Structure formats: C-alpha cells, structure tokens
Amino acid sequence: MQADTKMIERYLRTAKGQIDGILKMIEEDRYCLDISNQLMATQAILNKANKEILASHMRHCVLEAVKSHQQEEKIEEMIKVIDKLVK
C-alpha cells in the first residue's frame, strides 16, 4: 500500500475512539441524536481514510497497470469499488 500509512492509522485510531465513545453513550442511554451525530462523524473519518487509500491505489497501482498495458483488470476493479460506493 502506497498511501500515507501514518495518516490512515490516525484516521482509524480516531474512528476507533469514536466508536468506543458511541458504545459508552449507548450504555449511558444518551440522547439519540447525540449518538447519531457521533455515528456520522465516525462515518466521515472512515470515508476520509477510504478516499486516501483509493486515491493512492489509483496513483500507484492503476498507473503502473497502465504503463505496463494491463489496465483492463485495474479498471474493472475500480468499477466494482465505485459500484459499492454509490449504493
């Protein structure tokens, strides 16, 4: 993986902390909308991590496939990922 691993790790540790906090909020029977807001914040940070990983994949793996004239497989991979993202 060519992505900035330190940044990805930071995002994922933040998300992990947010999830731990959400679990505590549920245990404490906190207000539903406060829990929902924390869930959305966690989803946003996970989306940032995913965006960075996908961007890195395109900059490195897909570019290498194009240079070696083997781009069809990588293009199909990206189409599948985009399909998942837009569902």
DSSP file with accessible surface (Angstrom, degrees, kcal/mol):
  #  RESIDUE AA STRUCTURE BP1 BP2  ACC     N-H-->O    O-->H-N    N-H-->O    O-->H-N    TCO  KAPPA ALPHA  PHI   PSI    X-CA   Y-CA   Z-CA
    1    1 A M              0   0  142      0, 0.0     4,-0.1     0, 0.0    52,-0.0   0.000 360.0 360.0 360.0 130.0    0.0    0.0    0.0
    2    2 A Q        +     0   0  126     51,-0.2     3,-0.1     2,-0.1    51,-0.0   0.440 360.0 114.6 -97.7  -2.4    1.4    3.3   -1.1
    3    3 A A  S    S-     0   0    8      1,-0.2     2,-1.3    50,-0.1     3,-0.1  -0.206  87.9 -86.2 -66.4 161.5   -1.0    5.5    0.9
    4    4 A D     >  -     0   0   83      1,-0.2     4,-2.4    48,-0.1     3,-0.2  -0.539  46.9-168.5 -68.4  95.2    0.3    7.7    3.8
    5    5 A T  H  > S+     0   0   63     -2,-1.3     4,-3.0     1,-0.2     5,-0.2   0.844  80.7  56.7 -64.1 -32.9    0.0    5.0    6.4
    6    6 A K  H  > S+     0   0  154      2,-0.2     4,-2.1     1,-0.2    -1,-0.2   0.925 110.2  45.2 -64.1 -41.7    0.6    7.4    9.3
    7    7 A M  H  > S+     0   0   32     -3,-0.2     4,-2.6     2,-0.2    -2,-0.2   0.927 113.8  49.2 -66.7 -44.2   -2.4    9.4    8.2
    8    8 A I  H  X S+     0   0    7     -4,-2.4     4,-2.7     1,-0.2     5,-0.2   0.929 111.3  49.6 -61.0 -45.5   -4.5    6.3    7.7
    9    9 A E  H  X S+     0   0   90     -4,-3.0     4,-2.8     1,-0.2     5,-0.2   0.906 110.0  51.4 -60.4 -40.9   -3.6    5.0   11.1
   10   10 A R  H  X S+     0   0  142     -4,-2.1     4,-2.3    -5,-0.2    -2,-0.2   0.933 110.8  48.0 -62.2 -45.5   -4.5    8.3   12.7
   11   11 A Y  H  X S+     0   0   42     -4,-2.6     4,-2.6     1,-0.2    -2,-0.2   0.933 114.2  46.4 -58.8 -46.2   -7.9    8.3   10.9
   12   12 A L  H  X S+     0   0   83     -4,-2.7     4,-2.6     2,-0.2    -2,-0.2   0.882 111.4  50.4 -69.7 -36.7   -8.6    4.7   12.0
   13   13 A R  H  X S+     0   0  167     -4,-2.8     4,-2.4    -5,-0.2    -1,-0.2   0.895 111.1  50.4 -66.2 -38.1   -7.5    5.3   15.6
   14   14 A T  H  X S+     0   0   62     -4,-2.3     4,-2.5    -5,-0.2    -2,-0.2   0.938 111.3  47.8 -62.8 -45.9   -9.8    8.3   15.7
   15   15 A A  H  X S+     0   0    3     -4,-2.6     4,-2.7     1,-0.2    -2,-0.2   0.911 110.3  52.5 -61.8 -40.5  -12.7    6.3   14.4
   16   16 A K  H  X S+     0   0  135     -4,-2.6     4,-2.6     1,-0.2    -1,-0.2   0.926 110.2  48.1 -61.3 -44.3  -11.9    3.5   16.9
   17   17 A G  H  X S+     0   0   41     -4,-2.4     4,-2.3     1,-0.2    -1,-0.2   0.898 111.1  51.0 -62.6 -40.2  -12.0    6.1   19.7
   18   18 A Q  H  X S+     0   0   42     -4,-2.5     4,-2.5     2,-0.2    -2,-0.2   0.916 109.7  49.7 -64.3 -41.2  -15.3    7.5   18.4
   19   19 A I  H  X S+     0   0   78     -4,-2.7     4,-2.7     2,-0.2    -2,-0.2   0.928 109.6  51.0 -64.6 -42.6  -16.8    4.0   18.3
   20   20 A D  H  X S+     0   0   90     -4,-2.6     4,-2.0     1,-0.2    -1,-0.2   0.917 111.5  49.1 -59.0 -41.6  -15.7    3.4   21.9
   21   21 A G  H  X S+     0   0   32     -4,-2.3     4,-2.5     2,-0.2    -2,-0.2   0.891 109.2  51.8 -64.6 -38.7  -17.3    6.7   22.8
   22   22 A I  H  X S+     0   0    9     -4,-2.5     4,-2.4     2,-0.2    -2,-0.2   0.923 107.9  51.7 -64.7 -43.2  -20.5    5.7   21.0
   23   23 A L  H  X S+     0   0   92     -4,-2.7     4,-2.5     1,-0.2    -1,-0.2   0.915 110.7  48.6 -59.8 -41.0  -20.7    2.4   22.8
   24   24 A K  H  X S+     0   0  122     -4,-2.0     4,-2.1     1,-0.2    -2,-0.2   0.910 108.9  53.3 -65.2 -40.1  -20.3    4.3   26.1
   25   25 A M  H  <>S+     0   0   16     -4,-2.5     5,-2.5     1,-0.2    -2,-0.2   0.898 109.7  48.5 -60.9 -40.5  -23.0    6.7   25.1
   26   26 A I  H ><5S+     0   0   96     -4,-2.4     3,-1.6     1,-0.2    -2,-0.2   0.932 110.2  50.7 -65.9 -44.4  -25.4    3.8   24.4
   27   27 A E  H 3<5S+     0   0  161     -4,-2.5    -1,-0.2     1,-0.3    -2,-0.2   0.852 111.3  49.2 -59.6 -35.4  -24.6    2.2   27.7
   28   28 A E  T 3<5S-     0   0   98     -4,-2.1    -1,-0.3    -5,-0.2    -2,-0.2   0.385 111.9-123.1 -85.3   2.6  -25.3    5.6   29.4
   29   29 A D  T < 5 -     0   0  145     -3,-1.6    -3,-0.2    -4,-0.2    -2,-0.1   0.900  46.2-178.6  55.7  47.4  -28.6    5.9   27.5
   30   30 A R      < -     0   0  108     -5,-2.5    -1,-0.1     1,-0.2     5,-0.1  -0.207  39.0 -65.7 -73.5 168.7  -27.6    9.2   26.0
   31   31 A Y    >>  -     0   0  151      1,-0.1     4,-1.9     2,-0.1     3,-0.6  -0.252  44.4-129.2 -59.8 132.8  -29.8   11.3   23.7
   32   32 A C  H 3> S+     0   0   99      1,-0.3     4,-2.7     2,-0.2     5,-0.2   0.864 105.4  51.3 -54.8 -44.6  -30.4    9.5   20.3
   33   33 A L  H 3> S+     0   0   99      1,-0.2     4,-2.5     2,-0.2    -1,-0.3   0.845 106.5  54.6 -68.9 -29.8  -29.4   12.5   18.1
   34   34 A D  H <> S+     0   0   68     -3,-0.6     4,-1.9     2,-0.2    -1,-0.2   0.923 110.7  46.3 -65.8 -41.4  -26.2   12.9   20.0
   35   35 A I  H  X S+     0   0   25     -4,-1.9     4,-2.4     2,-0.2    -2,-0.2   0.934 111.7  51.6 -64.5 -44.4  -25.4    9.2   19.3
   36   36 A S  H  X S+     0   0   47     -4,-2.7     4,-2.5     1,-0.2    -2,-0.2   0.913 107.6  52.5 -59.9 -42.7  -26.4    9.7   15.6
   37   37 A N  H  X S+     0   0   88     -4,-2.5     4,-2.1     1,-0.2    -1,-0.2   0.901 109.8  48.7 -61.5 -39.7  -24.1   12.7   15.3
   38   38 A Q  H  X S+     0   0   78     -4,-1.9     4,-2.2     2,-0.2    -1,-0.2   0.881 109.2  52.8 -68.1 -37.0  -21.2   10.7   16.6
   39   39 A L  H  X S+     0   0   82     -4,-2.4     4,-2.6     2,-0.2    -2,-0.2   0.923 109.6  48.7 -61.9 -43.4  -22.0    7.9   14.2
   40   40 A M  H  X S+     0   0   96     -4,-2.5     4,-2.3     1,-0.2    -2,-0.2   0.892 109.8  51.9 -64.8 -38.0  -22.0   10.4   11.3
   41   41 A A  H  X S+     0   0   36     -4,-2.1     4,-2.0     2,-0.2    -1,-0.2   0.908 110.2  49.2 -64.2 -39.2  -18.7   11.8   12.5
   42   42 A T  H  X S+     0   0    7     -4,-2.2     4,-2.3     1,-0.2    -2,-0.2   0.922 110.0  50.5 -66.4 -42.7  -17.2    8.3   12.6
   43   43 A Q  H  X S+     0   0  117     -4,-2.6     4,-2.5     1,-0.2    -1,-0.2   0.905 108.5  53.7 -61.0 -39.5  -18.5    7.5    9.1
   44   44 A A  H  X S+     0   0   49     -4,-2.3     4,-2.0     2,-0.2    -1,-0.2   0.917 109.2  46.7 -63.3 -42.8  -16.9   10.7    7.8
   45   45 A I  H  X S+     0   0   25     -4,-2.0     4,-2.1     2,-0.2    -1,-0.2   0.899 112.3  50.4 -69.8 -35.6  -13.5    9.9    9.2
   46   46 A L  H  X S+     0   0   71     -4,-2.3     4,-2.6     1,-0.2    -2,-0.2   0.903 108.7  53.0 -66.6 -37.3  -13.7    6.3    7.7
   47   47 A N  H  X S+     0   0  103     -4,-2.5     4,-2.8     2,-0.2    -2,-0.2   0.891 107.2  52.2 -63.4 -38.4  -14.7    7.8    4.4
   48   48 A K  H  X S+     0   0  115     -4,-2.0     4,-2.2     2,-0.2    -2,-0.2   0.924 110.4  47.8 -62.2 -44.1  -11.6   10.1    4.5
   49   49 A A  H  X S+     0   0    4     -4,-2.1     4,-2.3     2,-0.2    -2,-0.2   0.932 113.4  47.5 -62.5 -44.9   -9.4    7.0    5.2
   50   50 A N  H  X S+     0   0   62     -4,-2.6     4,-3.0     1,-0.2     5,-0.3   0.915 109.7  53.1 -63.7 -42.2  -11.0    5.1    2.3
   51   51 A K  H  X S+     0   0  160     -4,-2.8     4,-2.7     1,-0.2     5,-0.2   0.925 109.7  48.6 -59.8 -43.4  -10.7    8.1    0.0
   52   52 A E  H  X S+     0   0   49     -4,-2.2     4,-2.3     2,-0.2    -1,-0.2   0.919 112.5  47.8 -64.3 -42.4   -6.9    8.3    0.7
   53   53 A I  H  X S+     0   0   57     -4,-2.3     4,-2.3     2,-0.2    -2,-0.2   0.937 114.4  46.2 -65.1 -43.9   -6.4    4.6    0.2
   54   54 A L  H  X S+     0   0   32     -4,-3.0     4,-2.4     2,-0.2    -2,-0.2   0.907 111.8  51.1 -66.6 -39.8   -8.4    4.6   -3.1
   55   55 A A  H  X S+     0   0   25     -4,-2.7     4,-2.6    -5,-0.3    -1,-0.2   0.927 111.2  48.4 -62.9 -42.5   -6.5    7.7   -4.3
   56   56 A S  H  X S+     0   0    5     -4,-2.3     4,-2.0    -5,-0.2     5,-0.4   0.908 108.8  54.0 -64.0 -39.9   -3.2    6.1   -3.6
   57   57 A H  H  X>S+     0   0   45     -4,-2.3     5,-2.3     1,-0.2     4,-0.7   0.927 111.3  45.5 -59.8 -43.8   -4.3    2.9   -5.4
   58   58 A M  I  <>S+     0   0  101     -4,-2.4     5,-1.1     1,-0.2    -2,-0.2   0.906 113.1  49.7 -67.9 -40.0   -5.2    4.9   -8.5
   59   59 A R  I  <5S+     0   0  153     -4,-2.6    -1,-0.2    -5,-0.2    -2,-0.2   0.778 129.9  16.2 -68.9 -28.6   -1.9    6.9   -8.3
   60   60 A H  I  X5S+     0   0   77     -4,-2.0     4,-2.6    -5,-0.2     5,-0.2   0.812 130.3  33.7-111.3 -64.1    0.3    3.9   -8.0
   61   61 A C  I  X5S+     0   0   53     -4,-0.7     4,-2.1    -5,-0.4    -3,-0.2   0.925 123.8  42.2 -66.3 -46.9   -1.4    0.5   -8.8
   62   62 A V  I  ><S+     0   0   22     -5,-2.3     4,-2.4     2,-0.2    -1,-0.2   0.933 115.2  50.7 -67.5 -42.5   -3.6    1.7  -11.6
   63   63 A L  H  ><S+     0   0   79     -5,-1.1     4,-2.5    -6,-0.3    -2,-0.2   0.922 110.3  49.8 -61.3 -42.7   -0.9    4.0  -13.1
   64   64 A E  H  X S+     0   0  113     -4,-2.6     4,-1.7     1,-0.2    -1,-0.2   0.896 109.6  51.9 -62.1 -39.7    1.6    1.0  -13.1
   65   65 A A  H  <>S+     0   0    8     -4,-2.1     5,-3.5     2,-0.2     6,-0.4   0.904 109.8  49.1 -64.0 -39.9   -1.0   -1.2  -14.8
   66   66 A V  H ><5S+     0   0   68     -4,-2.4     3,-1.7     4,-0.2    -2,-0.2   0.934 109.3  52.0 -64.6 -44.7   -1.5    1.5  -17.5
   67   67 A K  H 3<5S+     0   0  130     -4,-2.5    -1,-0.2     1,-0.3    -2,-0.2   0.842 113.5  44.1 -61.1 -33.2    2.3    1.8  -18.0
   68   68 A S  T 3<5S-     0   0   58     -4,-1.7    -1,-0.3    -5,-0.2    -2,-0.2   0.236 115.5-115.6 -97.0  12.8    2.5   -2.0  -18.4
   69   69 A H  T < 5S+     0   0  161     -3,-1.7    -3,-0.2     1,-0.1    -2,-0.1   0.826  87.6 111.7  58.6  37.4   -0.5   -2.1  -20.7
   70   70 A Q     >< +     0   0  135     -5,-3.5     4,-0.7    -6,-0.2     3,-0.4  -0.169  30.1 125.0-126.9  39.1   -2.5   -4.2  -18.2
   71   71 A Q  H  >  +     0   0   58     -6,-0.4     4,-2.8     1,-0.2     5,-0.3   0.709  50.6  79.4 -76.8 -20.5   -5.1   -1.6  -17.3
   72   72 A E  H  > S+     0   0  122      1,-0.2     4,-2.4     2,-0.2    -1,-0.2   0.915  94.9  47.3 -56.9 -45.5   -8.2   -3.6  -18.0
   73   73 A E  H  > S+     0   0  133     -3,-0.4     4,-2.2     1,-0.2    -1,-0.2   0.923 114.3  46.8 -62.7 -44.1   -8.1   -5.6  -14.8
   74   74 A K  H  X S+     0   0   48     -4,-0.7     4,-2.3     2,-0.2    -2,-0.2   0.876 110.5  52.8 -67.8 -36.4   -7.5   -2.4  -12.7
   75   75 A I  H  X S+     0   0   68     -4,-2.8     4,-2.4     2,-0.2    -2,-0.2   0.936 109.3  49.2 -64.3 -43.5  -10.2   -0.6  -14.4
   76   76 A E  H  X S+     0   0   96     -4,-2.4     4,-2.1    -5,-0.3    -2,-0.2   0.903 109.5  52.7 -62.7 -39.5  -12.6   -3.4  -13.7
   77   77 A E  H  X S+     0   0   68     -4,-2.2     4,-2.0     1,-0.2    -1,-0.2   0.931 110.3  47.4 -58.8 -45.8  -11.5   -3.4  -10.0
   78   78 A M  H  X S+     0   0   21     -4,-2.3     4,-2.8     1,-0.2    -2,-0.2   0.875 108.0  55.0 -67.4 -35.9  -12.2    0.4   -9.8
   79   79 A I  H  X S+     0   0   73     -4,-2.4     4,-2.5     1,-0.2    -1,-0.2   0.932 108.6  49.3 -61.5 -42.1  -15.6    0.0  -11.4
   80   80 A K  H  X S+     0   0  135     -4,-2.1     4,-1.9     2,-0.2    -2,-0.2   0.903 111.5  48.7 -63.9 -40.4  -16.5   -2.6   -8.7
   81   81 A V  H  X S+     0   0   42     -4,-2.0     4,-2.3     2,-0.2    -2,-0.2   0.935 111.0  49.6 -65.4 -44.3  -15.4   -0.2   -6.0
   82   82 A I  H  X S+     0   0   88     -4,-2.8     4,-2.1     1,-0.2    -2,-0.2   0.910 107.5  55.6 -62.3 -40.5  -17.3    2.7   -7.5
   83   83 A D  H  < S+     0   0   84     -4,-2.5     4,-0.5     1,-0.2    -1,-0.2   0.918 109.6  46.2 -56.2 -44.2  -20.4    0.5   -7.6
   84   84 A K  H >< S+     0   0  159     -4,-1.9     3,-0.7     1,-0.2    -1,-0.2   0.886 110.8  53.2 -66.1 -38.3  -20.1   -0.3   -3.9
   85   85 A L  H 3< S+     0   0   95     -4,-2.3    -1,-0.2     1,-0.2    -2,-0.2   0.834 108.2  48.7 -68.1 -32.6  -19.5    3.4   -3.1
   86   86 A V  T 3<        0   0  111     -4,-2.1    -1,-0.2    -5,-0.2    -2,-0.2   0.481 360.0 360.0 -91.4   1.7  -22.6    4.6   -4.9
   87   87 A K    <         0   0  208     -3,-0.7    -3,-0.0    -4,-0.5    -4,-0.0  -0.404 360.0 360.0 -79.4 360.0  -25.0    2.1   -3.3
